[in-house]
Amino acid sequence: MGQLLKTPPEVLLRIAGYLPKQRDCLALSLVSRKLRGVGEKSLYANIVLRLKRDAATDNLVELFHHAIQANKVRHDWVRSLSVIALGRTFTSRERKLIHRIIRMLPRLLNFSFEYPAVDFVDGNPFNLRRCFSYSSPLASSLRTFTWLHAEILDESAFMTFLRYHTNIKYLAFDEDAFDVPQMDSQVLPNLESLRAPIDAVLRMLPKRRVQRIKTVINRNTPPYWNTMREKHFESIRVFSPTIHRNDDAVALGLLESLIRRMVNLEFLDVQDETVITPSTLKNTDIKFLRLRNLRNEFLIEWFFDELPSLQCIEIQFNGKPPMKRVSERFYGDGRRSRTILWECKPNEEWLHDWRDVVIV
């Protein structure tokens, strides 16, 4: 313990960053006065407000609001805020508090919101209008914004929120749950990663440099995408699609047509059992291919023979507990296949570097 207390604060903070749960950070803050600051900074860095089903016994939002209001230093510590309320709707008090909380966090980088479907009487979960002082607005710190499950009932307020947070680089909606509002090119000009329904993705590509896309393809996609120029697809490096129905020939045709337009595509992660052939990838710069239905060694060699730029094929399968999902990799340079695990969360592989974020 004596040696630990002599460790520089920045090193202690880095060590604390590896603690898996918030209660571990809390325990660290209670060890000694020296470690209190380190533990608290780690505790407040990533906040998850997961509401209980019974609003009458749930005071989590109230407690967090009180905690950061009591000590203004904590305002700068919060980098990530997740609000999850899948079992019930917000009380009016909780809405007001969440709105206040967002305004109190000047260094918030990541905001994630999950909410059940709401009716028109209930309205938006909270006020998404600009959370800054009109007299002296501060530059937005937000870089990632996730909005899941909830309908957007007030598009004007929603778009006002997005227009202010111009530095957002990652935007995520449900991929097939609801309509994403129209966004002109002046909204989110720095967007790089997008998770959304395919029609919303196609609407947002022009005049933006979107590099990473996760989406669901379905037969109801409007036909206007056929008039899009080739340059609208040039920025795409990573593509992670799912076919709404595996037997939907129309959706499969759309998927193949889109991939052929992605001349700079390097990473393709097919999320379902959809069959992809080398001819679909001929016009791309594919380096990494992730599939779930390719088991035949002969077919794997066929891909490497037909696609000179391809470096790695990864086949995902279900492993034995506790390894729920594992993958086997095959390489074009003749290296033997290897079983690996991604260090990121499931379904977030498209946001990471396939060369580095793995455990062999």
C-alpha positions in Angstrom: 0.0 0.0 0.0 2.9 2.4 0.8 4.3 2.0 -2.7 0.9 2.5 -4.3 0.4 5.8 -2.4 3.7 7.1 -3.8 2.6 6.5 -7.4 2.0 9.7 -9.4 -1.7 10.7 -9.7 -1.8 10.4 -13.5 -0.6 6.8 -13.2 -3.1 6.0 -10.5 -5.9 7.4 -12.7 -4.7 5.2 -15.6 -4.8 2.1 -13.3 -8.2 3.0 -12.0 -9.5 3.3 -15.6 -9.2 -0.5 -15.8 -11.6 -1.1 -12.9 -14.6 -3.0 -14.4 -17.5 -1.6 -12.4 -18.6 1.7 -10.7 -18.7 0.0 -7.3 -15.0 -0.9 -7.7 -14.2 2.8 -8.3 -16.3 3.6 -5.2 -14.4 1.1 -3.1 -11.1 2.6 -4.3 -12.2 6.1 -3.2 -12.9 4.8 0.3 -9.4 3.2 0.8 -7.6 6.4 1.9 -7.6 10.1 1.5 -4.9 9.9 -1.1 -7.0 7.5 -3.3 -10.3 9.3 -2.8 -9.7 11.8 -5.6 -8.5 9.1 -8.0 -11.4 6.8 -7.1 -14.0 9.6 -7.5 -12.7 10.7 -10.8 -13.0 7.2 -12.2 -16.4 6.8 -10.6 -17.8 9.9 -12.3 -16.1 9.4 -15.6 -18.7 6.9 -16.9 -22.2 7.4 -15.5 -25.0 4.9 -16.2 -28.5 5.9 -14.9 -30.5 2.7 -15.2 -34.0 3.5 -14.0 -36.0 1.0 -12.0 -39.5 -0.1 -13.1 -41.1 1.4 -10.0 -40.9 5.2 -10.2 -42.1 5.6 -6.6 -39.0 3.8 -5.2 -36.4 5.1 -7.8 -34.4 8.1 -6.8 -31.3 7.4 -8.9 -31.6 10.6 -11.1 -32.2 12.7 -7.9 -29.2 11.2 -6.2 -26.8 11.8 -9.1 -28.1 15.4 -9.6 -27.5 16.1 -5.9 -24.0 14.6 -6.1 -22.7 16.8 -8.9 -24.6 19.8 -7.6 -22.9 19.4 -4.2 -19.4 19.5 -5.7 -18.9 21.5 -8.9 -15.5 19.9 -9.5 -17.4 16.7 -10.4 -18.9 18.5 -13.4 -15.6 18.3 -15.3 -15.1 14.6 -14.5 -18.1 13.2 -16.3 -17.1 12.1 -19.8 -19.9 9.6 -20.6 -23.6 9.6 -19.6 -26.0 6.8 -20.3 -29.7 7.1 -19.4 -31.6 3.8 -19.7 -35.3 3.6 -18.9 -36.8 0.6 -20.7 -39.3 -0.4 -18.0 -41.3 2.8 -17.6 -41.6 6.4 -18.7 -40.0 9.4 -16.9 -41.7 11.4 -14.2 -41.9 15.1 -14.8 -39.3 15.6 -12.0 -36.8 13.2 -13.6 -37.2 15.1 -17.0 -36.3 18.4 -15.4 -33.3 16.9 -13.6 -31.9 15.2 -16.6 -32.2 18.4 -18.6 -30.3 20.2 -15.7 -27.7 17.5 -15.5 -26.8 17.8 -19.3 -26.4 21.5 -18.9 -24.0 21.0 -15.9 -21.5 18.8 -17.8 -19.2 20.9 -19.9 -16.8 18.1 -20.8 -19.3 15.4 -21.7 -18.1 13.4 -24.7 -20.6 10.5 -24.9 -24.3 10.7 -24.4 -26.4 7.5 -24.8 -30.2 7.4 -24.4 -32.5 4.4 -24.3 -36.2 4.9 -23.7 -39.4 2.9 -24.4 -41.9 4.0 -27.0 -43.9 7.0 -25.8 -47.4 8.2 -26.7 -48.2 11.7 -27.9 -49.5 12.8 -24.5 -46.3 11.8 -22.8 -44.2 13.8 -25.3 -40.4 13.8 -25.6 -38.6 12.2 -22.7 -36.9 15.5 -22.0 -36.3 18.8 -23.5 -33.6 18.5 -26.3 -33.4 22.2 -26.9 -30.0 23.8 -26.7 -28.3 23.2 -23.3 -26.2 26.3 -23.1 -26.4 30.0 -22.2 -27.7 32.1 -25.1 -25.6 35.1 -23.9 -22.3 33.3 -24.0 -22.6 29.8 -25.7 -19.8 27.3 -25.1 -18.4 25.0 -27.8 -20.0 21.6 -27.6 -17.8 18.8 -26.2 -20.1 16.0 -27.3 -18.5 13.5 -29.8 -21.0 10.5 -29.7 -24.8 10.6 -29.4 -26.9 7.4 -29.2 -30.7 7.6 -29.3 -32.4 4.2 -29.1 -36.1 3.1 -29.0 -37.7 6.5 -28.4 -39.8 8.2 -31.1 -38.8 11.7 -32.1 -42.0 13.6 -31.5 -40.6 17.1 -31.6 -38.3 17.2 -34.7 -37.6 20.9 -34.3 -36.2 20.5 -30.8 -34.3 17.4 -31.9 -32.6 19.2 -34.8 -31.8 22.3 -32.7 -30.0 20.0 -30.4 -28.0 18.4 -33.2 -27.2 21.7 -34.9 -25.5 22.9 -31.7 -23.4 19.8 -31.2 -21.5 20.2 -34.5 -18.5 18.1 -33.2 -20.5 14.9 -33.0 -18.6 12.2 -34.9 -20.7 9.1 -34.0 -24.5 9.1 -34.3 -26.6 6.0 -33.6 -30.3 5.3 -34.0 -32.2 2.0 -34.1 -31.4 0.5 -37.4 -35.0 -0.5 -38.3 -37.3 0.9 -35.6 -38.4 4.4 -36.7 -38.0 7.2 -39.1 -35.0 9.4 -38.7 -35.7 13.1 -39.5 -34.4 14.8 -42.5 -31.0 16.5 -41.9 -29.5 19.0 -44.2 -25.7 19.0 -44.9 -25.2 21.8 -42.3 -26.2 19.4 -39.5 -23.4 17.2 -38.1 -20.8 18.2 -40.7 -18.1 16.3 -38.9 -20.0 13.0 -38.7 -17.7 9.9 -39.3 -19.6 6.9 -37.9 -23.3 6.3 -38.5 -25.7 3.6 -37.3 -29.2 4.1 -38.8 -31.8 2.6 -41.2 -30.5 2.4 -44.7 -32.7 5.1 -46.1 -31.5 7.6 -43.4 -27.9 6.5 -44.2 -28.3 7.2 -47.9 -29.9 10.6 -47.2 -27.0 11.6 -45.0 -24.1 10.6 -47.2 -24.0 13.6 -49.6 -21.7 16.4 -48.5 -20.4 14.4 -45.5 -17.4 12.2 -45.0 -19.0 9.3 -43.3 -16.4 6.5 -43.0 -18.2 3.8 -40.9 -21.8 2.6 -41.4 -23.9 0.0 -39.6 -27.4 -0.5 -41.0 -30.3 -2.8 -42.0 -31.2 -3.3 -45.6 -34.8 -3.9 -46.6 -36.9 -3.9 -49.8 -38.7 -0.7 -48.9 -35.7 1.5 -49.4 -36.8 4.5 -51.6 -35.4 4.2 -55.2 -33.7 7.7 -55.1 -30.4 6.1 -54.1 -30.0 5.0 -57.8 -29.5 8.7 -58.7 -26.7 9.2 -56.1 -23.3 9.9 -57.5 -20.3 7.6 -57.1 -18.5 10.2 -55.0 -21.1 10.0 -52.3 -19.8 6.5 -51.5 -16.1 7.3 -51.7 -15.5 8.1 -48.0 -16.9 4.7 -46.8 -14.2 2.5 -45.3 -16.3 0.2 -43.0 -19.7 -1.3 -43.8 -21.7 -3.5 -41.4 -25.0 -4.5 -43.0 -27.8 -6.9 -42.1 -30.6 -8.0 -44.5 -34.0 -7.5 -42.9 -35.0 -11.0 -44.3 -32.4 -13.5 -45.4 -34.6 -14.6 -48.3 -35.4 -11.1 -49.6 -33.9 -11.1 -53.1 -34.7 -7.4 -53.6 -32.8 -6.4 -50.4 -29.9 -8.6 -51.4 -29.7 -6.9 -54.8 -29.7 -3.5 -53.1 -26.9 -4.6 -50.8 -24.7 -5.9 -53.6 -25.3 -2.7 -55.6 -24.3 -0.5 -52.7 -21.1 -2.5 -52.0 -20.1 -2.2 -55.7 -20.2 1.6 -55.3 -17.9 1.6 -52.3 -14.6 1.7 -54.2 -12.6 2.5 -51.0 -14.3 -0.1 -48.8 -11.7 -1.9 -46.6 -13.8 -3.6 -43.9 -17.0 -5.6 -44.6 -18.8 -7.1 -41.6 -22.0 -9.0 -42.7 -24.1 -9.3 -39.6 -26.3 -12.3 -40.8 -26.1 -15.4 -43.0 -26.2 -13.4 -46.2 -24.1 -14.9 -49.0 -21.4 -12.5 -50.4 -19.4 -13.5 -53.5 -16.0 -12.2 -54.6 -17.6 -10.6 -57.7 -19.5 -8.2 -55.4 -16.2 -7.0 -53.9 -14.3 -6.7 -57.2 -14.5 -2.9 -57.3 -13.6 -2.3 -53.7 -10.3 -2.1 -51.8 -11.4 -4.8 -49.3 -8.8 -5.9 -46.8 -10.9 -7.5 -44.0 -14.0 -9.7 -44.6 -16.2 -10.9 -41.7 -18.8 -13.5 -42.4 -21.0 -16.1 -40.6 -21.7 -18.7 -43.3 -18.4 -19.4 -44.9 -17.0 -22.8 -43.6 -15.6 -24.4 -46.6 -11.8 -24.1 -46.9 -12.0 -24.2 -50.7 -14.4 -21.1 -50.7 -12.0 -19.3 -48.4 -9.1 -19.8 -50.8 -11.4 -18.7 -53.6 -11.9 -15.3 -52.0 -8.2 -14.8 -51.5 -7.5 -15.8 -55.1 -10.1 -13.5 -56.6 -9.4 -10.4 -54.3 -5.7 -9.4 -54.3 -6.2 -6.7 -51.6 -7.9 -9.1 -49.2 -5.7 -9.8 -46.1 -8.0 -11.5 -43.7 -11.2 -13.5 -43.5 -12.9 -13.9 -40.2 -15.6 -16.5 -39.5 -17.7 -16.1 -36.4 -19.2 -19.0 -34.4 -20.6 -19.8 -31.0 -17.9 -20.9 -28.5 -18.1 -22.8 -25.2 -18.9 -20.8 -22.0 -17.7 -18.3 -20.9 -16.6 -17.5 -24.5 -20.0 -16.8 -26.0 -18.7 -15.6 -29.3 -15.4 -16.4 -30.9 -14.0 -16.0 -34.3 -11.5 -17.9 -36.5 -9.3 -16.0 -38.8 -7.7 -17.0 -42.1 -4.9 -15.0 -43.7 -4.0 -14.5 -47.4 -0.3 -14.7 -46.7 -0.5 -18.4 -45.7 -0.4 -18.0 -41.9 -2.3 -20.7 -40.1 -5.8 -19.9 -38.9 -6.2 -18.5 -35.4 -9.1 -18.4 -33.0 -9.5 -14.9 -31.6 -11.7 -12.7 -29.4 -12.5 -9.0 -29.9 -11.9 -6.9 -26.8 -14.7 -4.5 -27.7 -18.4 -5.1 -27.0 -20.4 -7.5 -29.3 -21.6 -5.8 -32.5 -19.2 -2.9 -32.0 -16.4 -4.4 -34.1 -17.1 -2.1 -37.0 -15.9 0.8 -34.8 -12.5 -0.7 -34.1 -9.3 -1.7 -35.8 -9.4 -5.3 -36.8 -5.6 -5.6 -36.6 -5.2 -4.6 -33.0 -8.4 -5.0 -30.9 -8.2 -8.8 -30.5 -7.1 -11.4 -28.0 -5.4 -14.5 -29.6 
